[in-house]
Amino acid sequence: MASSTTTPSQPDRPVRPNLAFRQLRGRHSPAEFAALVRRAAREIGERVSCDARYIGRVEAGEIRCPNYAYERVFLHMFPGRTLADLGFAPRSSVRGRGARPAEDTPLALVSCEAQGAVEPYDPPDGFQPPDMNHPQDTYETHDNYEESDVLRRLFMTGGGATVAAATLGPLGSTIDAVAADRPVRRAGSSHAAALEEAVRRIRLLDDRHGADGLYRRAAAPLRAAYALLDAGATRQTTADRLHSGAGELAISVGWLAHDSGRFDDARSHYAEALATARMTGDPGLEAHAFCNTAFLARDAGRPREAVRAAQAAQRVGRPLGSARLMSLLALREAGGWAGLADRTGCEQALVRAQALFERGHSDADPEWMSFYGEAELEGLEAQCWSTLGDWRRASRHARRAAELQDPHFTRNIALYTAELADDLARGGRPDEAAMAGLRVLDLLGQVQSSRIQGMLAGTARVLLPHRRASGVQEFLDRHASTPRVV
């Protein structure tokens, strides 16, 4: 995974700071303004992973025109203004030009299409590849599909590496090269940006649709990421971004394996991320890898390992200064103590997690923690009480988790409601359990998760002796007729 550096070529167009956007931010810090952007997105049904780094790149002029999701959010925040009023360039000026060779960019995605590589899964009508000669544009403009439906279709119905190449822009040529066993070109900043965007897309699709349909599709970008590391980078800063991006992608793919019941695959991917973190001295990535390792160990029936991994994550993560990160890691530790039937240890970790959570957000919060809000806190606490057999407490927290969850996180709503159904069933409330189970079944058309289906199967077994209770027979019949994920 050696990387080498060369003198970067000079861009032929200077980057101009976006002073208009900076003025609109006012006295808010970049992190505070990013939080306002995320809140505005929720108000109009959009889902963006905006953080302080993104705001900084906009203000620095690196993002000359936002993607369509961000455009809708910004125009909602500042009604009556145009993109030009916000300091952005016209979309036509950063899209649609043919790719020209450049040392710091990959082969154009057009070349794959010309060879028929993406048939029969061609991009939607009207798709234009980004201007590959200006990698600062690529970060935003390669994300020009209406992502919620189109990306789901491409990832979940497509054909492996071909589809990944068609949906991941600059990373696509590398995916094609790896699939064809061709040499991989040295990586540039556009590769790093595309890799970071691949991580965001996978997380977004998992939040909405679950892991089962995504896992095999996500393997191609991961292989491409490590091929890029082996090929080296044009700059050291790019090499650092590639290592971080590859590690985060390994964790994301590991989570898809984890959530779809492929525990051995997940363990391998998390170990790969951990090795990458330690080789590059990246404490944020190391804490993330340990965090997921702890979660996996709990689910795989290794609670003592879960405690040790969570504690290791806390040692590494504490200097990063994120109270929310430490809160999540305390919850991972609590899950391990619950698995060991150590109620005292579990309660102490839960109290610590709640206190850290109440400190609120900070600039130090990692981007990958966008899922961690009050709903997730309640959901993870529900799982602890469920493991300890306290069904009343478990159902109370699970119900609150489902009520608090952002409606765009469909997979988590289904998960928390499935947890609620199981807790109610085991707590002797079969009619309420059946109602909750039916709500989960209504969501399974949008979500593919072996974890959730496994939970429902357990609930159905518990409810079998209670067929005469209100709604139970309907739930059992619908559950029996529901196709299983394979």
N, C-alpha and C positions, 0 to 999 in steps of 0.2 A: 504494500500500500504506500509505496514511496511517492513523494510528490516533488516536483521540481519547479523552479521559478524561472521566468524569463522577463525581460523588459517588456512591459505591456505596450501594445500599439496605442497611439493617441487617437481618441475619437475625433470624427470629422465634424461633430456638432457640439458646441459647448453646452453644458448643463446649466440652466439658469434657475436660481432659487425661486420658489413660488411664494412671493411676498404677500400676495392677496390672501392665500390660504393661511399663512402665518398670522396675518392681521385678524382673520376671522376666529382663530383659536383664542385670541385675547389673553387673559391672565391664567387660563387653564394650563396645567402642565400637559405634556404630550400624553401621559397615561390617563389623566382626567378627561382629556378631549377624546381619546380613543374609547373610553367608557361611554361617553355621550354618543359617539357614533354607533356603538353596539346597541345601546338602548333605542336610538332612532331606528336602527335596522329592525329590531323586534317590533316596533310600533307598526311597521308596514309589511311585516311578514318576511323580511329578508334575514339572511344568516351570513354575517361577515366576521372574520377573525381579526378584528382590528386591534393593534397594540401600539405602544409608544414608538416602536421601530418603524411601523408603517407610516405613522404621522410624520416622523422625521424624514423619511424618504420622499414623501409628498412635498414637504416644505423645502427639501434640498433640490427639488426639481428632477429627481430620479424617476418619479412616476409622472409622466407628462399628461397621461389621460387615464382615468380610472376605468376598471371594468364596469359592466352594466349594473352589477349589483351595487357597487359603491356609488355609481352615478345616481341611482335611484335614492340611495340613502342621503347623499349630500344635498340633492335637490329637495328632499323632504325636510332636511334640517334648515335649509336656507331658501324658503319659498320665494318665488319671483326672480330668482337668480339663475343664470345659465352656467354651464361649465366654464365658459370664458370668464364670467364674473368671479369664479372661484380660482382663477389663475391657471386653468388647464388648457392644453392645446386642443384644437379640433380633432375629433377621432379620425377624420380622413387623413390627417397629416402624420399619424403614427400607425396606420394600418394599410394593408393592401399592396405594399411595394414588394417587388420580387426580392428574394434573398440574393445577396452578393457575397462572394467569398470573403471571409475575415478570419484571421488567426484565432480570435478569441470567441468564435461562435461555431456551433455544430453545423452539419449539413442541413439544408432546408427540409422541412417536412414535406414540401412539394415534391421532392425527389422520390419519396416513398410512394406518394400517390401516383406519380407518373409511371411507376413500375407496377401499378396495380396492387401494391402491398396492402392497402386497407380495404379492398373489395372483399365481401359485399358490405362492409361496415363503414362506408364513407361518411365524413362529417356532414352535418346538416347543410342544406342549401344556404348559400350566402357566406359560408365560412371562408375567411381569408387568413393565410398564415401571417404571423407577426413579422415585422421588419427585423430580420435576424442580424442585420448589420448594426443595430442599435440595441444592445442587450438590455439597457435600462428600460426600454419599452416592453420587453418580453415579459417581465414580471407581472404586468397587469394585462397586456392586450392579448396574450395567448389564451386568456380565460374568457372567451367571448361567446361561449354557448350559454343557453339558458340552463344552468347547471343542474337544477333539482331533478328534472325529468331526463334530459338528454344524457347527462353523465351516468345516471343510473342505468339507462338502457345500454349505453356503450360498455360500461363495466360489467353489467350483470347478464347480458345476452351475447357478448362478443366473443371473439376468438383469441384469447390469450395475449401473446405479445403483439399481435397485429392491432388489437384494440387499444392496448396500452400506448403503443406508438401513436395512434391517431388521436388520443386524448391528452397526451402529456407534452405536446409541443416540442421544444428543443430536446427533451429527453428521448423523444421518439426515435431519432436517428441512432442513438446509442443502443436502445432496445433492439432495433433492427439488426445492428451490427453484432450484438451479443447472440441473438437468435441464429444468425447466419454464420457465427464463428469467424467474423471478420475483425481486423484490428480496430480498436476504439481510439478515436482522436483525443488529443489532449484536451482537458476540460477547461472551459472558460466561465465567465460570470453568468452567462445565460443558462449554462447547465446547472449551476448552483441554484439559480432562481427557480428553474423548472423543477428541480428536486425538492426544494422547499414547498413549492406549490403542490407537488404530488402528495406530500404529507398532508397538507391542508385538505385536499380533495378527498383523500381516503378517510380522514377523520369526519369530514362533513357527510359523506355517503354512509359511513357507519352509524353516525348519530341518527340519520333519517331512516335507514333501511336495514341495519343489522349486518352481521359479519359474513354469513354463510355464502352469499353470492359474490363476495368481494375477494375472499382470501386468495384463490388461485389467480385471479386477475392481477393482484397486487405483487405477485412474485416477480413478474418481469421488470417493473421499475426498480425493485430491490437489487436484482442481479445487475441491472444497468448501473446503479449507483456504485456498487463495489467495483465494477469494471472501470468506471471513471476514476476511482481512487487509484487503481493499479496503473492507469494510463498517465497519471500525473496532471498537474494543473499549470496554467500559465502564470499564476501569481500565488504567493503564499496565502493571502487573504482568501482567495478562491478555494485553495486546498483546505483551509480551516472550515469554510462554509460547507464544503463537500463532506468532510468527515462528520460534522455536526448533523447535516442533512441525512447522510446515510445512516447514522445511528438512530435518529428520530424515525426514519422510515422503517428500519429494522424493528423498532418498538411498535410502530403502527401495524406492520404486518404480523408481528408477534401477537398483538392484541386480537387481530382478526382470527388468527389460529386459536388463541385462547378462548374467545367468545363462541367459536364454532366447535369447541370440544376437542381440538387437536393439541393436547397439552404438551406432548413431546416436541412438536414443531414450535410451539410458543416458547418453550424453555430454550430451544436452540437459538431462536431469533433474539430473545432477551439477552442471552449470554454473548451473542455477537455484538449487540449494542453496548453491553458493559465493557467488552474488550476494546471496542473503538473508543469509548469514553476514557478508559485508563491509558490507552496509547497516546491520546492527544491531550490528556490533562484537562478534560472538560467536566467539571463537577456537576453542572446542571444536567448534562446527559447521563452521568453516572447515577445521580439521585433518581432520575426518571426511570432508568433501567432497574434499579433496586426496588423502586416503588411497584413497578409492574411484576417483578419477580416475586415480591411478597404477596401480591394479589393472586398470582398463579399458584403459589405454594398453598395458600389457604384453600383455593378451589380444588386443588389436587389432593387434599387430605394430608398435607404436611405442615401442620400449624406451627410447629417449633421453628421450622425454616422460615415461615412467614414472619414470625416475630423477629428473628435474627436479620432477615433482609430489610424489614421496615426500620429496625434500629440502625442498620448500616446506612440506609438512605437518609435518616435524620442526622447522622454524624457528618455525612458529606454535604447535605443540603442546608444545614444550619447557617454556615457563613454566607449563603446566598441572600439572606435577608428577607425572605418571603414568608410571612406568617401563614398565608393560605397554603403554601406548599407544605409547611411543617404540620398544619392541621390535617391535610390529607394523609401525610405519612403517619401521623398518630392514629388515624382511623385504620390504616393498614395494619399497624401494630395491634390495635384493639381486635381486629378480625382474627389475628393469630391467637391472642389470649382466649378469645371466645372458643376457638377450635380446641384449645387445651382445657376447656371447661374451667378456666381461671376467671371467675366472675370479678374478683377484686382487681386483677390486672387489667381486665377489659374496661371496667368502669373508670379506672384512673386514666387510661388512655383516651376514653371518650370525653371525659371532663377536659383533658388537655386539648383535644381536638376542637371542642366547642369554644374554649377560651381563645385559642389561636385564630379560629375562624372569625370571631367577633372583632378582631383587630382590623378587619377589612382588607381591601385590595391595596396593592402598592406597585410601584414601577418595577419591583423585582419579581413580580409574579411571572412564571414562565408562560409562553403563549399556549403550550399544549394543555394548560389547566383551564381553558375557557369553559369546559364542561362542569367544573367544580363550583357549584353554587349551593344554596341552602337545600335544594331538592336532593342533590347528591349526598350532602351531609346527612340528611334524614334517611335516605335510602340505605347508606352504608351502616348507619346505626341500627336500622331495622334488621339488617342481616346479622349483626352481632347478637341482638336479642333473640332472633330466631334460632341461631346456633345454640344459644344458652337455654332454649326451650321456654322463654318468657313470651308466649304468643300474644298476650294482651299488649305489652309494650311494643312488640315487633309490629303488630298490625296498626297500632297508632302511628308509628313513625313511617311505615310504608304508605299509609293513606295520605299522610301529609306530604310525603315525597311526590306522589302522583299528582296531588293537587297543585304543588308548587312548580312542577316541571314546565319549562318553556315548551309550548305546543309544537315547535319545530324539531324537538328532540324525540321523535316518534319512538325510536327504539327504547329510550329510557322510560318513557311513559308506559310502554308495554312491560318493561322489566319490573318497574315498581308496582304496577298493578298485578302482575303475576306473583310477586312477593306477597302482596296484600292478600290475594286469593288463597295462597298456601297457608299463610299465618292464620287467616280466619277459619279455614277448614280444620287445621290442627287445633285451633282454639275452641272448637265446638260450635261454630256458627256457620253451618253448611249453606243456608240460604244466601247470606251475604257473600260467602266465598263463591258460590255459583254466579252471582251477579258480576262480581269482579272478574271471574274467569271468562264470562261471555264478552266483557269489554276487551279483554286481551285477544280473544279470538277475532273480534272485529278489526283489530290492528294487524293481524298476521298477513293480510294482503299486502301491507306496506313494509313489513319487517320480516327478515329471514334470520333467525337466531336459534341455534341449537340449544343455547342456554335457556331461553324463554320456553321453548317447546318442552325441554326436559322438566322445567319447573311445573308446567301445566300438566304433564303426565303424572308427576307426583301428586299434584292436587286431585287429579281425577281418581287416583287409587284411594286416596283418603276419603273421597266423597262417595265411593261406590256403596257403602252400607247405608247411605242417607238418600237414596233415590227418591223417597217420598217427600223430602223437604222441597219447598218452593224453589223452582228454577234448576234444581240439581239434575233432573233427567234431561232437560233441554241442553244444559252444559255438557253432560256426558255424551249425548248423541252428536252434538256439533263437534266436540273434541274428537270423537271416534272417526268422524268423516273428514277431518282436516288433513290435507296432504302433509306428510312429514318431509323435512329437509333432508336431502341425501348428499 
